[in-house]
Amino acid sequence: MVGDNKRRTFHLLVGATLTIGTSVVGSFLTSSLTGKQSLWSILVWLAAGIAVTFFYLRWQLRSQEESPEAIKERVSQLEPELRKQVQARSYGARRQLIEAPLDRGPP
């Protein structure tokens, strides 16, 4: 439980940092576009905005993938395939055990 609490705290810290970072970069980009800034500073703030927004959206997507609902959905998708593989392997092993004595022939 302690590990989950630390992970959740870290997750919230990352989310807060990315949220504030997106706002700050957006503010600086807006002021660069409206002021007498050089083209290079506008491009730098634009690149920073794209990078921060990318990481923010990636973080949100990962949060959704780790939700209990998403995990249950993934389990329900994988369960039939896993069941099919287990049946195939168990029947295959059983068939090999049955056929093995017949392949030996008379002593």
C-alpha positions in Angstrom: 0.0 0.0 0.0 2.8 2.4 0.7 4.2 1.9 -2.8 0.8 2.7 -4.3 0.5 5.8 -2.3 3.9 7.1 -3.4 3.1 6.2 -7.0 -0.3 8.0 -6.8 1.5 11.1 -5.3 4.1 11.1 -8.0 1.4 10.7 -10.7 -0.5 13.7 -9.3 2.7 15.7 -9.1 3.5 15.0 -12.8 -0.1 15.9 -13.8 0.1 19.2 -11.9 3.5 20.0 -13.3 2.3 19.3 -16.9 -0.9 21.3 -16.4 0.9 24.3 -15.0 3.7 24.0 -17.6 1.1 24.0 -20.4 -0.4 27.2 -19.1 2.9 28.9 -18.6 4.3 28.0 -22.0 1.0 29.1 -23.6 1.2 32.4 -21.8 4.8 33.0 -23.0 3.9 31.9 -26.5 1.0 34.4 -26.6 3.2 37.2 -25.4 5.9 36.3 -27.9 3.3 36.5 -30.8 1.8 39.8 -29.7 5.1 41.5 -28.7 8.2 42.5 -30.7 9.9 39.1 -30.2 12.3 37.6 -32.6 11.2 34.7 -34.8 13.6 32.4 -32.9 12.0 33.0 -29.5 8.5 32.4 -31.1 9.7 29.1 -32.5 11.3 28.1 -29.2 8.1 28.8 -27.3 6.1 27.0 -30.0 8.3 23.9 -29.8 8.2 24.0 -26.0 4.4 24.2 -26.2 4.2 21.3 -28.5 6.5 19.2 -26.3 4.7 20.0 -23.0 1.3 19.4 -24.6 2.5 16.1 -26.1 3.7 14.9 -22.7 0.5 16.1 -21.0 -1.7 14.2 -23.5 0.5 11.1 -23.2 0.2 11.3 -19.4 -3.6 11.5 -19.7 -3.8 8.6 -22.0 -1.6 6.5 -19.7 -3.8 7.4 -16.8 -6.9 6.2 -18.7 -5.2 2.9 -19.7 -4.4 2.2 -16.0 -7.9 2.8 -14.8 -9.8 -0.1 -13.3 -12.4 0.1 -16.1 -9.7 -0.1 -18.8 -8.0 -3.1 -17.1 -11.4 -4.9 -16.8 -12.1 -4.3 -20.5 -8.6 -5.5 -21.5 -9.1 -8.7 -19.4 -12.4 -9.4 -21.0 -10.8 -9.0 -24.5 -7.9 -11.4 -23.6 -9.9 -14.0 -21.7 -11.4 -15.9 -24.7 -8.1 -16.1 -26.5 -6.3 -17.3 -23.3 -9.0 -19.9 -22.7 -8.6 -21.1 -26.3 -4.8 -21.4 -25.9 -5.1 -23.3 -22.6 -7.6 -25.7 -24.1 -5.5 -26.3 -27.2 -2.4 -27.0 -25.1 -4.1 -29.3 -22.6 -5.9 -31.3 -25.4 -2.6 -31.4 -27.4 -0.7 -32.7 -24.4 -3.4 -35.3 -23.6 -3.4 -36.4 -27.2 0.4 -36.9 -27.2 0.2 -39.0 -24.0 -2.4 -41.2 -25.6 -0.6 -41.5 -28.9 2.8 -42.1 -27.5 2.3 -45.7 -26.3 0.7 -46.6 -29.7 3.8 -45.3 -31.6 6.2 -47.5 -29.8 5.0 -50.7 -31.4 5.5 -54.2 -30.0 8.6 -54.8 -27.8 
